[in-house]
Amino acid sequence: MTELIRERLKGVPNHPGCYLMRDRRGVIIYVGKAKNLRRRVTSYFRPGAKHAPKVRSMVDTVYDLEWMKVKNEAEALLTEASLIKKYKPHFNILMRDDKRYLALKADASSPWPRFQCVRIVRDDGARYFGPFPSSPIVRAAKDFAEKRWGIRECDDLVPCEETHRHCHADVIRTCSAPCLGRISMEEYKVRFDEACAFLDGKRPEVLEEVEEAMREAARKNDFESAARLRDTMFALKEMTKSHFVRKSPSMREEDAKKGLADLAKAIGLPKPPRIIECVDISNLFGTHNVASLVVARDGLPDRRYYRHFRIKSFTGADDPRAMAEIVRRRYGPGSTLLETSPRADLYICDGGITQLRAAREVFAELGITDIPTIGLAERQEELVFDDGRPNLLLPRDSEALFVCTRLRDEAHRFAITYHRNLREKAIRESVLDEIPGIGEAKKVKLLKSFKSVYGMARASEEEIASAAGVGTEIASAVLKAVRAVTHREDRE
């Protein structure tokens, strides 16, 4: 495992997402997905892991990795498929060759346009909706659109008598039958365009029609029809909410732009905030009290302006007091950050009302009244205010909430990484010094061989003895000490 990989693994979040592995040339050699990124990614590099030969070969080739968080497992599936088809990684042969998701093709260039379920999205001028990981959703949407707008299902441009004898779509499927002259080509194409607009999420009133029909059926005790309409409505909502493959930079920027507009409306800002700062406090029972400040520009993280802080004004655990110190050090007189970092249009405190009040008190003390400040309570992902407004619980699939939680997660990751580094440094200075037979020279040898106490904890007794040049008794004492410390920290 490279030192770069070791560092990357520290920041992998417990969140659904996709990960990419690269070789020394920077070439993507594997793309994967996971319900829990941290659990999946770290499993590849666990000492003693018994991988299949193919996986072992891949792990030995990996030089760097990156990951991306997504909203749910469905988006992870689709993002993974999209990346594999784009980059064709060497170790993704199985999925690359035999797994494709269903999409809906709409070819408007045909004389009588219709919808087709396909598994290959081509650059052929046609419109494609999807792909989607659930085939029933695509088929249900196709069936609904054909019935609702009278779209043809057959592919005969002019059906002969024999063909029409076996085609009853105009009777039992409400086909508009343009091939028989029931409606004009112009009218048919208007219907087809309306169906495409619906599938594109631009006709929400149609969903309201389905929902009302479902409720009406339930009122008449026609529960079989109500259940069928309910299933149709759920499928159509999945199809039309366009949650598929949000991967390209332009898509991310579009989502972020929408999220900022929605966030501004939700919290009463006159315009979307261009620069957002978020602060997270981290400590372990009051020791190594640190904070991180991360910045989003136009809704996306801007790592140039990330900063770490060690709390200096007090010792012990007091998150509100620490939050106040960070505001003062960020915006107070003499702060170098006033010149080097852009001023925030929105300041987010990771925490509840006490952290928020502490931050706002310092802003008031500094005479700063034009930086809106809110809290983000982690338990229910609520936005917190201290001006009399109740907490605001945004919808779980809200882009506004995603902008806030993504930045909060970045702040948390950045603070935890810094905190872990400080803790590890303290451990290096203490735990090995307390073991009889381990002097400064042997401590240096161990750290050089295993890089950290975590590396030592994963080693065997023989490896410890060999690296430090000590007997099994001392090696056993080293293992016992470092495993006790790392196990305790992992639990905490």
Long-range contacts (C-beta under 8 A, 24 or more apart in sequence): 1-45, 2-62, 2-63, 2-64, 3-451, 4-63, 4-64, 5-45, 5-62, 5-63, 5-64, 5-65, 6-451, 6-452, 8-64, 8-65, 8-66, 9-41, 9-42, 9-45, 10-417, 10-420, 11-413, 11-417, 12-37, 12-38, 12-41, 12-42, 12-67, 13-37, 13-38, 13-67, 13-69, 13-409, 13-413, 14-38, 14-39, 15-69, 15-409, 16-69, 16-70, 16-71, 16-72, 16-73, 16-75, 16-76, 17-67, 17-68, 17-69, 17-70, 17-76, 18-67, 18-68, 18-70, 18-76, 18-79, 18-80, 18-83, 19-65, 19-66, 19-67, 19-68, 20-65, 20-66, 20-67, 20-83, 21-58, 21-62, 21-64, 21-65, 21-89, 21-91, 22-62, 22-63, 22-64, 22-65, 22-66, 23-61, 23-62, 23-63, 24-63, 26-64, 28-83, 28-87, 28-89, 29-58, 29-61, 29-62, 29-89, 29-90, 29-91, 30-58, 30-62, 30-89, 30-90, 30-91, 30-92, 31-80, 31-83, 31-84, 31-87, 31-89, 31-92, 32-80, 33-73, 33-76, 33-77, 33-79, 33-80, 34-76, 35-73, 35-76, 37-67, 37-69, 41-65, 41-67, 46-458, 47-458, 47-459, 48-458, 54-91, 57-91, 58-91, 68-247, 69-406, 69-409, 70-246, 71-243, 71-397, 71-402, 72-243, 74-132, 74-133, 74-134, 74-243, 75-243, 75-244, 75-245, 75-246, 77-101, 77-133, 78-131, 78-132, 78-133, 78-244, 78-245, 79-245, 79-246, 79-247, 81-131, 81-245, 82-245, 82-247, 83-247, 100-131, 101-130, 101-131, 101-132, 101-133, 101-135, 102-130, 102-131, 102-132, 102-135, 102-138, 102-139, 103-128, 103-129, 103-130, 103-131, 103-132, 103-138, 104-128, 104-129, 104-130, 104-138, 104-141, 104-142, 104-199, 106-192, 106-195, 106-196, 106-199, 108-189, 108-192, 108-193, 108-196, 111-157, 111-185, 112-152, 112-157, 112-178, 112-179, 112-185, 112-188, 113-151, 113-188, 113-189, 113-192, 114-146, 114-151, 114-152, 114-153, 114-154, 114-155, 115-142, 115-145, 115-146, 115-151, 115-195, 117-142, 127-196, 129-199, 129-200, 129-239, 130-239, 130-244, 131-244, 131-245, 132-238, 132-239, 132-244, 134-238, 136-235, 137-235, 137-238, 137-239, 138-239, 140-231, 140-232, 140-235, 140-236, 140-239, 141-199, 141-235, 141-236, 141-239, 141-240, 144-232, 144-235, 144-236, 145-195, 145-198, 145-199, 146-173, 146-175, 146-195, 147-173, 147-174, 148-195, 148-198, 148-206, 149-176, 149-191, 149-192, 149-194, 149-195, 150-174, 150-175, 150-176, 150-177, 150-183, 150-188, 150-191, 151-175, 151-176, 151-191, 151-192, 151-195, 152-176, 152-177, 152-178, 152-179, 198-240, 199-239, 199-240, 200-240, 200-242, 201-240, 201-241, 201-242, 204-240, 207-233, 207-236, 207-237, 207-240, 210-236, 241-397, 252-300, 253-298, 253-299, 253-300, 255-299, 255-399, 255-402, 256-298, 256-299, 256-300, 256-399, 256-403, 257-298, 257-299, 258-399, 259-299, 259-398, 259-399, 259-400, 259-401, 259-402, 259-403, 260-298, 260-299, 260-400, 260-403, 262-398, 262-399, 262-400, 263-346, 263-400, 263-403, 263-404, 266-383, 266-392, 266-394, 266-400, 267-372, 267-374, 267-383, 267-385, 267-392, 269-345, 269-346, 269-372, 273-344, 273-345, 273-346, 273-372, 274-298, 274-345, 275-342, 275-343, 275-344, 275-345, 275-346, 276-344, 276-345, 276-346, 276-347, 276-348, 276-403, 276-407, 277-330, 277-344, 277-346, 277-347, 277-348, 278-347, 278-348, 278-349, 278-350, 278-376, 278-404, 278-407, 278-408, 278-410, 278-411, 279-323, 279-326, 279-327, 279-347, 279-348, 279-349, 279-350, 279-359, 279-411, 280-350, 280-408, 280-411, 280-412, 280-414, 280-415, 281-311, 281-319, 281-322, 281-323, 281-326, 281-350, 281-351, 281-355, 281-415, 282-412, 282-415, 282-416, 282-418, 282-419, 283-311, 283-317, 283-322, 283-419, 284-419, 284-423, 284-489, 284-492, 285-317, 286-315, 286-316, 286-317, 287-423, 288-419, 288-422, 288-423, 288-426, 289-315, 289-316, 289-317, 289-322, 290-415, 290-418, 290-419, 290-422, 291-322, 291-323, 291-325, 291-326, 291-415, 292-411, 292-412, 292-414, 292-415, 292-418, 293-326, 293-330, 293-411, 294-407, 294-410, 294-411, 294-414, 295-341, 295-342, 295-344, 296-403, 296-406, 296-407, 297-342, 299-403, 301-406, 301-407, 301-410, 305-340, 305-341, 305-342, 306-414, 307-337, 307-341, 308-414, 308-415, 308-418, 310-422, 319-351, 319-354, 319-355, 320-351, 320-354, 320-355, 320-357, 320-358, 321-358, 323-349, 323-351, 323-355, 323-358, 323-359, 324-358, 324-359, 324-361, 324-362, 327-358, 327-359, 327-362, 327-363, 327-366, 328-362, 328-365, 328-366, 331-362, 331-363, 331-366, 331-368, 331-371, 332-362, 332-366, 343-371, 344-371, 345-371, 345-372, 346-371, 346-372, 346-373, 346-374, 347-371, 347-372, 347-373, 347-374, 348-373, 348-374, 348-375, 348-376, 348-404, 348-407, 348-408, 349-373, 349-374, 349-375, 349-376, 350-375, 350-376, 350-378, 350-408, 350-411, 350-412, 351-375, 351-376, 351-377, 351-378, 352-377, 352-384, 353-384, 353-386, 356-384, 356-385, 356-386, 357-386, 360-386, 376-404, 376-405, 376-408, 378-408, 381-405, 423-489, 424-452, 424-453, 424-454, 427-453, 427-482, 427-485, 428-452, 428-453, 431-481, 431-482, 431-485, 432-478, 432-481, 432-482, 434-481, 435-474, 435-477, 435-478, 435-481, 436-474, 436-477, 437-470, 437-474, 437-477, 438-468, 438-470, 438-474, 438-478, 442-468, 442-469, 442-470, 445-469, 446-478, 453-482, 453-485, 453-486, 454-486, 456-482, 457-482, 457-483, 457-485, 457-486, 457-487
